[in-house]
Amino acid sequence: MNLNPQQARSLVAICLHAAFADGHQGAEEREQVRKVAESLGREAEIDFIALYQDVLLGRLELDTAVAGLDEPNLRQLAFELAVGVCEADGGLDGREKDFLQRLSGLLELSRPAADTFVREAEALGQAPADGPLAGLPGLEVEPAAASSTGAAAPGTAELDRTILNASILNGALELLPQSMASMAIIPLQLRLVYRIGQAHGYELDRGHIKDFLAAAGVGMTGQYVEQFGRRLIGGLLGKVLGGAGRAVGSQATGSAFSFATTWAIGKVAVQYYGGGRKLDTDALRQAFAGLFEQAKAMQERYAPEIAQRARTLDLKRLTDELRR
């Protein structure tokens, strides 16, 4: 089933409603989502920035957006995407829970099934950052002792291999049909930063890692909205699987984005923690932007490995490991 423009607009609008559901998105996070909308609008025929403004200013209500989805699979997909957006910053607050409950009612979904999906997603979104990198080899180095002049550098080859493996894994997750696969990407990125900090002598908590990523210009909510938008313009919403609740098609765009984002996060974390956390916000953002462009150029070289990883990936096992 091909999407028409109204259905595509409705899906994006519901994602934007989810992004603002908690009511306390900071100006910086809203600006990141706006930039995502503006960037995607230049690459697609949908005016994302106008849609963003309509949602933010209350001109496009949630029930109106839902009314544009007349297929059960699209309604299920819309709910799963909304859950992913709400969970992107790690955990649901009361307003987000109320929003998702209202959305499931408007979409006429089974309440028990919707509640189960939310619980599973919430457990994944709250996965501890200090857990093992599920499905990846550990760093084969001892954590270095931090000092006032910075931490001693661990083995570069081990760090580089871990970053590349994590990037390939996250690129592979975007090739899987389940929405839960995309939700596993951010927890894996948090664990990658934790492991890099630990290797340089820093014990990080989840709040610090999120602050570091925000300083580098990687907003969690904005990243998930962009992942979804890039799947849309990459043709991923061209057809919808019966009963799967997730679009399939040309997944290269979303996969490349996740690969590049993860690689750039890992490399900028090495620069930051390896240099004794001396980079300021401007330097972090410039470094991340440059590394992201470098990773986009690399992705095609690793596309066969990403595809092979997707074919052999046990999603249930991976998400169970993350939740533990």
C-alpha positions as a Markdown table, in Angstrom:
| # | Residue | x | y | z |
|---|---|---|---|---|
| 1 | Met | 0.0 | 0.0 | 0.0 |
| 2 | Asn | 1.5 | 3.3 | -1.0 |
| 3 | Leu | 1.3 | 6.3 | 1.3 |
| 4 | Asn | -0.5 | 9.4 | 0.0 |
| 5 | Pro | 0.7 | 12.9 | 1.1 |
| 6 | Gln | -2.1 | 13.2 | 3.8 |
| 7 | Gln | -1.0 | 9.9 | 5.4 |
| 8 | Ala | 2.6 | 11.0 | 5.4 |
| 9 | Arg | 1.7 | 14.4 | 6.9 |
| 10 | Ser | -0.4 | 12.6 | 9.6 |
| 11 | Leu | 2.5 | 10.3 | 10.6 |
| 12 | Val | 5.0 | 13.2 | 10.9 |
| 13 | Ala | 2.5 | 15.3 | 12.8 |
| 14 | Ile | 1.9 | 12.6 | 15.4 |
| 15 | Cys | 5.6 | 12.2 | 15.9 |
| 16 | Leu | 5.9 | 16.0 | 16.4 |
| 17 | His | 3.0 | 15.9 | 18.9 |
| 18 | Ala | 4.9 | 13.1 | 20.7 |
| 19 | Ala | 8.1 | 15.2 | 20.8 |
| 20 | Phe | 6.3 | 18.0 | 22.6 |
| 21 | Ala | 4.0 | 15.9 | 24.8 |
| 22 | Asp | 6.0 | 16.4 | 28.0 |
| 23 | Gly | 5.4 | 20.1 | 27.8 |
| 24 | His | 8.9 | 21.0 | 29.0 |
| 25 | Gln | 11.1 | 20.6 | 26.0 |
| 26 | Gly | 13.8 | 23.2 | 26.3 |
| 27 | Ala | 14.3 | 25.9 | 23.6 |
| 28 | Glu | 17.4 | 24.1 | 22.4 |
| 29 | Glu | 15.6 | 20.8 | 21.9 |
| 30 | Arg | 12.7 | 22.5 | 20.1 |
| 31 | Glu | 15.3 | 24.2 | 17.9 |
| 32 | Gln | 16.9 | 20.8 | 17.0 |
| 33 | Val | 13.6 | 19.4 | 16.1 |
| 34 | Arg | 12.8 | 22.5 | 14.0 |
| 35 | Lys | 16.1 | 22.1 | 12.2 |
| 36 | Val | 15.4 | 18.5 | 11.5 |
| 37 | Ala | 12.0 | 19.5 | 10.0 |
| 38 | Glu | 13.7 | 22.2 | 7.9 |
| 39 | Ser | 16.4 | 19.8 | 6.7 |
| 40 | Leu | 14.0 | 17.1 | 5.7 |
| 41 | Gly | 11.7 | 19.6 | 4.0 |
| 42 | Arg | 14.4 | 20.4 | 1.6 |
| 43 | Glu | 14.8 | 16.8 | 0.7 |
| 44 | Ala | 11.1 | 15.8 | 0.4 |
| 45 | Glu | 7.9 | 17.1 | -1.1 |
| 46 | Ile | 6.3 | 17.5 | 2.3 |
| 47 | Asp | 6.7 | 21.0 | 3.9 |
| 48 | Phe | 8.0 | 19.7 | 7.3 |
| 49 | Ile | 8.8 | 23.1 | 8.7 |
| 50 | Ala | 5.2 | 24.3 | 8.1 |
| 51 | Leu | 3.9 | 21.1 | 9.7 |
| 52 | Tyr | 6.2 | 21.7 | 12.7 |
| 53 | Gln | 4.9 | 25.2 | 13.1 |
| 54 | Asp | 1.2 | 24.0 | 12.9 |
| 55 | Val | 1.8 | 21.4 | 15.6 |
| 56 | Leu | 3.8 | 23.7 | 17.9 |
| 57 | Leu | 1.3 | 26.5 | 17.6 |
| 58 | Gly | -1.7 | 24.2 | 18.1 |
| 59 | Arg | -3.1 | 24.7 | 14.6 |
| 60 | Leu | -3.0 | 20.9 | 13.9 |
| 61 | Glu | -4.6 | 19.0 | 16.7 |
| 62 | Leu | -3.8 | 15.4 | 17.5 |
| 63 | Asp | -7.3 | 14.1 | 16.6 |
| 64 | Thr | -7.1 | 15.8 | 13.2 |
| 65 | Ala | -3.7 | 14.2 | 12.5 |
| 66 | Val | -5.1 | 10.8 | 13.5 |
| 67 | Ala | -8.1 | 11.2 | 11.2 |
| 68 | Gly | -5.7 | 11.2 | 8.2 |
| 69 | Leu | -4.8 | 7.5 | 8.9 |
| 70 | Asp | -7.4 | 5.2 | 7.7 |
| 71 | Glu | -5.4 | 1.9 | 7.6 |
| 72 | Pro | -5.0 | -0.3 | 10.7 |
| 73 | Asn | -1.3 | -0.9 | 10.0 |
| 74 | Leu | -0.6 | 2.9 | 9.6 |
| 75 | Arg | -2.4 | 3.5 | 12.9 |
| 76 | Gln | -0.2 | 0.9 | 14.7 |
| 77 | Leu | 2.9 | 2.3 | 13.1 |
| 78 | Ala | 1.9 | 5.8 | 14.2 |
| 79 | Phe | 1.6 | 4.6 | 17.8 |
| 80 | Glu | 4.9 | 2.8 | 17.8 |
| 81 | Leu | 6.7 | 5.8 | 16.3 |
| 82 | Ala | 5.1 | 8.1 | 19.0 |
| 83 | Val | 6.2 | 5.7 | 21.8 |
| 84 | Gly | 9.8 | 5.8 | 20.4 |
| 85 | Val | 9.8 | 9.6 | 20.3 |
| 86 | Cys | 8.5 | 9.9 | 23.9 |
| 87 | Glu | 11.0 | 7.3 | 25.1 |
| 88 | Ala | 14.0 | 8.9 | 23.2 |
| 89 | Asp | 15.1 | 11.0 | 26.2 |
| 90 | Gly | 14.9 | 8.1 | 28.6 |
| 91 | Gly | 11.7 | 7.3 | 30.5 |
| 92 | Leu | 8.1 | 8.6 | 30.3 |
| 93 | Asp | 6.7 | 11.3 | 32.6 |
| 94 | Gly | 3.1 | 11.6 | 33.5 |
| 95 | Arg | 2.2 | 13.9 | 30.6 |
| 96 | Glu | 3.8 | 11.5 | 28.1 |
| 97 | Lys | 1.9 | 8.5 | 29.5 |
| 98 | Asp | -1.4 | 10.5 | 29.3 |
| 99 | Phe | -0.6 | 11.5 | 25.7 |
| 100 | Leu | 0.1 | 7.9 | 24.7 |
| 101 | Gln | -3.0 | 6.6 | 26.4 |
| 102 | Arg | -5.1 | 9.3 | 24.6 |
| 103 | Leu | -3.3 | 8.5 | 21.3 |
| 104 | Ser | -4.0 | 4.8 | 21.5 |
| 105 | Gly | -7.7 | 5.6 | 22.1 |
| 106 | Leu | -7.9 | 7.9 | 19.1 |
| 107 | Leu | -6.2 | 5.3 | 17.0 |
| 108 | Glu | -8.7 | 2.7 | 18.3 |
| 109 | Leu | -5.9 | 0.3 | 19.2 |
| 110 | Ser | -6.3 | -2.6 | 21.7 |
| 111 | Arg | -5.5 | -1.2 | 25.1 |
| 112 | Pro | -3.8 | -4.3 | 26.5 |
| 113 | Ala | -1.6 | -4.6 | 23.4 |
| 114 | Ala | -0.7 | -0.9 | 23.5 |
| 115 | Asp | 0.1 | -1.0 | 27.2 |
| 116 | Thr | 2.3 | -4.0 | 26.7 |
| 117 | Phe | 4.2 | -2.2 | 23.9 |
| 118 | Val | 4.7 | 0.9 | 26.1 |
| 119 | Arg | 6.0 | -1.2 | 29.0 |
| 120 | Glu | 8.5 | -3.0 | 26.8 |
| 121 | Ala | 9.7 | 0.3 | 25.2 |
| 122 | Glu | 10.0 | 1.9 | 28.6 |
| 123 | Ala | 12.1 | -0.9 | 30.0 |
| 124 | Leu | 14.4 | -0.5 | 26.9 |
| 125 | Gly | 14.5 | 3.3 | 27.2 |
| 126 | Gln | 15.6 | 3.1 | 30.8 |
| 127 | Ala | 18.3 | 0.5 | 30.2 |
| 128 | Pro | 21.3 | 1.3 | 32.5 |
| 129 | Ala | 24.1 | 3.1 | 30.7 |
| 130 | Asp | 26.8 | 1.1 | 32.5 |
| 131 | Gly | 25.6 | -2.3 | 31.2 |
| 132 | Pro | 27.6 | -4.3 | 28.7 |
| 133 | Leu | 27.5 | -3.4 | 25.0 |
| 134 | Ala | 25.0 | -6.1 | 24.0 |
| 135 | Gly | 26.3 | -8.2 | 21.1 |
| 136 | Leu | 29.6 | -6.5 | 20.9 |
| 137 | Pro | 33.1 | -7.5 | 22.0 |
| 138 | Gly | 34.3 | -5.6 | 25.1 |
| 139 | Leu | 37.2 | -3.2 | 25.2 |
| 140 | Glu | 40.4 | -5.2 | 25.7 |
| 141 | Val | 42.1 | -2.6 | 27.8 |
| 142 | Glu | 42.2 | -1.7 | 31.4 |
| 143 | Pro | 40.5 | 1.6 | 32.4 |
| 144 | Ala | 43.0 | 4.4 | 32.7 |
| 145 | Ala | 43.4 | 6.4 | 35.9 |
| 146 | Ala | 42.1 | 10.0 | 35.4 |
| 147 | Ser | 44.4 | 12.9 | 36.4 |
| 148 | Ser | 44.3 | 16.7 | 36.4 |
| 149 | Thr | 46.1 | 16.6 | 33.1 |
| 150 | Gly | 43.8 | 14.1 | 31.5 |
| 151 | Ala | 43.5 | 10.4 | 31.4 |
| 152 | Ala | 46.1 | 8.1 | 29.9 |
| 153 | Ala | 45.1 | 6.9 | 26.4 |
| 154 | Pro | 43.9 | 3.2 | 26.2 |
| 155 | Gly | 44.6 | 1.2 | 23.1 |
| 156 | Thr | 43.4 | 3.1 | 20.0 |
| 157 | Ala | 42.8 | 0.0 | 18.0 |
| 158 | Glu | 40.4 | -1.5 | 20.6 |
| 159 | Leu | 38.4 | 1.7 | 20.9 |
| 160 | Asp | 38.2 | 2.1 | 17.1 |
| 161 | Arg | 37.0 | -1.5 | 16.7 |
| 162 | Thr | 34.4 | -1.1 | 19.4 |
| 163 | Ile | 33.1 | 2.2 | 17.8 |
| 164 | Leu | 33.0 | 0.6 | 14.4 |
| 165 | Asn | 31.2 | -2.5 | 15.6 |
| 166 | Ala | 28.6 | -0.4 | 17.5 |
| 167 | Ser | 28.1 | 1.7 | 14.3 |
| 168 | Ile | 27.6 | -1.4 | 12.2 |
| 169 | Leu | 25.1 | -2.8 | 14.8 |
| 170 | Asn | 23.1 | 0.4 | 14.9 |
| 171 | Gly | 23.0 | 0.6 | 11.1 |
| 172 | Ala | 21.8 | -3.0 | 11.0 |
| 173 | Leu | 19.0 | -2.3 | 13.5 |
| 174 | Glu | 17.5 | 0.2 | 11.1 |
| 175 | Leu | 17.2 | -2.7 | 8.5 |
| 176 | Leu | 15.0 | -4.7 | 10.8 |
| 177 | Pro | 11.2 | -4.6 | 10.5 |
| 178 | Gln | 10.4 | -4.1 | 14.2 |
| 179 | Ser | 10.0 | -0.6 | 15.7 |
| 180 | Met | 11.7 | -1.9 | 18.8 |
| 181 | Ala | 14.9 | -2.2 | 16.8 |
| 182 | Ser | 15.1 | 1.6 | 16.3 |
| 183 | Met | 14.4 | 2.1 | 20.0 |
| 184 | Ala | 17.5 | 0.1 | 20.9 |
| 185 | Ile | 19.8 | 2.5 | 19.1 |
| 186 | Ile | 19.9 | 5.3 | 21.7 |
| 187 | Pro | 20.6 | 2.9 | 24.6 |
| 188 | Leu | 23.5 | 1.4 | 22.7 |
| 189 | Gln | 24.9 | 4.9 | 22.0 |
| 190 | Leu | 24.7 | 5.7 | 25.7 |
| 191 | Arg | 26.6 | 2.6 | 26.6 |
| 192 | Leu | 29.2 | 3.3 | 23.9 |
| 193 | Val | 29.9 | 6.7 | 25.5 |
| 194 | Tyr | 30.0 | 5.1 | 29.0 |
| 195 | Arg | 32.5 | 2.5 | 27.8 |
| 196 | Ile | 34.7 | 5.2 | 26.2 |
| 197 | Gly | 34.6 | 7.4 | 29.3 |
| 198 | Gln | 35.4 | 4.4 | 31.5 |
| 199 | Ala | 38.4 | 3.4 | 29.3 |
| 200 | His | 39.8 | 6.9 | 29.9 |
| 201 | Gly | 39.3 | 6.8 | 33.7 |
| 202 | Tyr | 35.9 | 8.4 | 34.0 |
| 203 | Glu | 32.8 | 6.8 | 35.6 |
| 204 | Leu | 29.8 | 8.4 | 33.9 |
| 205 | Asp | 26.2 | 8.3 | 34.8 |
| 206 | Arg | 23.2 | 8.5 | 32.4 |
| 207 | Gly | 22.6 | 12.2 | 33.1 |
| 208 | His | 26.2 | 13.2 | 32.3 |
| 209 | Ile | 26.2 | 11.2 | 29.1 |
| 210 | Lys | 23.0 | 12.9 | 27.9 |
| 211 | Asp | 24.4 | 16.3 | 28.8 |
| 212 | Phe | 27.6 | 15.4 | 26.8 |
| 213 | Leu | 25.5 | 14.4 | 23.8 |
| 214 | Ala | 23.4 | 17.5 | 24.0 |
| 215 | Ala | 26.5 | 19.6 | 24.2 |
| 216 | Ala | 27.8 | 17.9 | 21.0 |
| 217 | Gly | 24.5 | 18.7 | 19.3 |
| 218 | Val | 22.9 | 15.2 | 19.5 |
| 219 | Gly | 19.5 | 15.7 | 21.0 |
| 220 | Met | 17.8 | 12.4 | 21.8 |
| 221 | Thr | 14.3 | 13.4 | 20.7 |
| 222 | Gly | 15.6 | 15.2 | 17.7 |
| 223 | Gln | 17.7 | 12.2 | 16.7 |
| 224 | Tyr | 14.7 | 9.9 | 16.8 |
| 225 | Val | 12.5 | 12.3 | 14.8 |
| 226 | Glu | 15.2 | 12.6 | 12.2 |
| 227 | Gln | 15.6 | 8.8 | 12.0 |
| 228 | Phe | 11.9 | 8.5 | 11.3 |
| 229 | Gly | 11.9 | 11.4 | 8.8 |
| 230 | Arg | 14.9 | 10.0 | 6.9 |
| 231 | Arg | 13.1 | 6.6 | 6.6 |
| 232 | Leu | 10.2 | 8.5 | 5.2 |
| 233 | Ile | 12.1 | 10.4 | 2.5 |
| 234 | Gly | 14.3 | 7.3 | 1.9 |
| 235 | Gly | 11.2 | 5.4 | 0.6 |
| 236 | Leu | 10.9 | 3.3 | 3.7 |
| 237 | Leu | 7.2 | 4.2 | 4.1 |
| 238 | Gly | 6.4 | 3.2 | 0.5 |
| 239 | Lys | 4.9 | -0.1 | 1.6 |
| 240 | Val | 3.6 | -1.3 | 5.0 |
| 241 | Leu | 3.9 | -4.9 | 6.2 |
| 242 | Gly | 0.6 | -6.5 | 7.1 |
| 243 | Gly | 0.5 | -6.8 | 10.8 |
| 244 | Ala | 4.1 | -5.7 | 11.4 |
| 245 | Gly | 3.4 | -2.1 | 12.2 |
| 246 | Arg | 6.6 | -1.0 | 10.5 |
| 247 | Ala | 7.3 | 0.2 | 7.0 |
| 248 | Val | 9.7 | -1.5 | 4.7 |
| 249 | Gly | 11.4 | -0.6 | 1.5 |
| 250 | Ser | 14.6 | 1.2 | 0.7 |
| 251 | Gln | 16.1 | 1.3 | 4.2 |
| 252 | Ala | 19.6 | 2.6 | 3.2 |
| 253 | Thr | 18.9 | 6.2 | 4.3 |
| 254 | Gly | 17.9 | 5.4 | 7.9 |
| 255 | Ser | 20.7 | 2.8 | 8.2 |
| 256 | Ala | 23.3 | 5.2 | 6.9 |
| 257 | Phe | 22.1 | 7.9 | 9.3 |
| 258 | Ser | 22.3 | 5.6 | 12.3 |
| 259 | Phe | 25.7 | 4.3 | 11.3 |
| 260 | Ala | 27.1 | 7.8 | 10.8 |
| 261 | Thr | 25.6 | 9.2 | 14.0 |
| 262 | Thr | 26.9 | 6.4 | 16.2 |
| 263 | Trp | 30.4 | 6.5 | 14.7 |
| 264 | Ala | 30.6 | 10.3 | 15.1 |
| 265 | Ile | 29.4 | 10.0 | 18.8 |
| 266 | Gly | 32.1 | 7.4 | 19.5 |
| 267 | Lys | 34.9 | 9.3 | 17.9 |
| 268 | Val | 34.0 | 12.7 | 19.5 |
| 269 | Ala | 33.7 | 10.9 | 22.9 |
| 270 | Val | 37.3 | 9.7 | 22.4 |
| 271 | Gln | 38.4 | 13.2 | 21.7 |
| 272 | Tyr | 36.6 | 14.6 | 24.7 |
| 273 | Tyr | 37.4 | 12.1 | 27.4 |
| 274 | Gly | 40.8 | 11.3 | 25.9 |
| 275 | Gly | 41.7 | 15.0 | 26.1 |
| 276 | Gly | 40.6 | 15.4 | 29.7 |
| 277 | Arg | 37.1 | 16.8 | 29.0 |
| 278 | Lys | 38.6 | 20.2 | 27.9 |
| 279 | Leu | 36.5 | 20.8 | 24.7 |
| 280 | Asp | 33.9 | 23.4 | 25.0 |
| 281 | Thr | 30.4 | 23.2 | 23.4 |
| 282 | Asp | 31.4 | 25.0 | 20.2 |
| 283 | Ala | 34.5 | 22.7 | 19.8 |
| 284 | Leu | 32.4 | 19.6 | 20.5 |
| 285 | Arg | 29.7 | 20.6 | 17.9 |
| 286 | Gln | 32.3 | 21.4 | 15.3 |
| 287 | Ala | 34.1 | 18.1 | 15.9 |
| 288 | Phe | 30.8 | 16.1 | 15.8 |
| 289 | Ala | 29.7 | 17.7 | 12.6 |
| 290 | Gly | 33.0 | 17.0 | 10.9 |
| 291 | Leu | 33.1 | 13.4 | 12.1 |
| 292 | Phe | 29.4 | 12.9 | 11.0 |
| 293 | Glu | 30.3 | 13.9 | 7.4 |
| 294 | Gln | 33.3 | 11.6 | 7.5 |
| 295 | Ala | 31.2 | 8.7 | 8.7 |
| 296 | Lys | 28.6 | 9.3 | 5.9 |
| 297 | Ala | 31.4 | 8.9 | 3.4 |
| 298 | Met | 32.5 | 5.7 | 5.1 |
| 299 | Gln | 29.1 | 4.0 | 5.3 |
| 300 | Glu | 29.0 | 2.6 | 1.8 |
| 301 | Arg | 32.2 | 0.7 | 2.4 |
| 302 | Tyr | 30.6 | -1.1 | 5.4 |
| 303 | Ala | 27.1 | -1.5 | 3.9 |
| 304 | Pro | 27.7 | -5.3 | 3.2 |
| 305 | Glu | 28.8 | -5.8 | 6.8 |
| 306 | Ile | 25.7 | -3.9 | 8.0 |
| 307 | Ala | 23.4 | -6.1 | 5.8 |
| 308 | Gln | 25.1 | -9.3 | 7.1 |
| 309 | Arg | 24.7 | -8.1 | 10.7 |
| 310 | Ala | 21.0 | -7.5 | 10.1 |
| 311 | Arg | 20.6 | -11.0 | 8.7 |
| 312 | Thr | 22.1 | -12.6 | 11.8 |
| 313 | Leu | 20.9 | -10.3 | 14.5 |
| 314 | Asp | 18.7 | -11.7 | 17.2 |
| 315 | Leu | 16.7 | -8.6 | 18.2 |
| 316 | Lys | 14.9 | -10.3 | 21.2 |
| 317 | Arg | 18.2 | -11.4 | 22.7 |
| 318 | Leu | 19.7 | -8.0 | 22.2 |
| 319 | Thr | 16.8 | -6.1 | 23.8 |
| 320 | Asp | 16.7 | -8.6 | 26.6 |
| 321 | Glu | 20.4 | -8.0 | 27.3 |
| 322 | Leu | 19.9 | -4.2 | 27.2 |
| 323 | Arg | 16.9 | -4.4 | 29.6 |
| 324 | Arg | 18.9 | -6.4 | 32.1 |
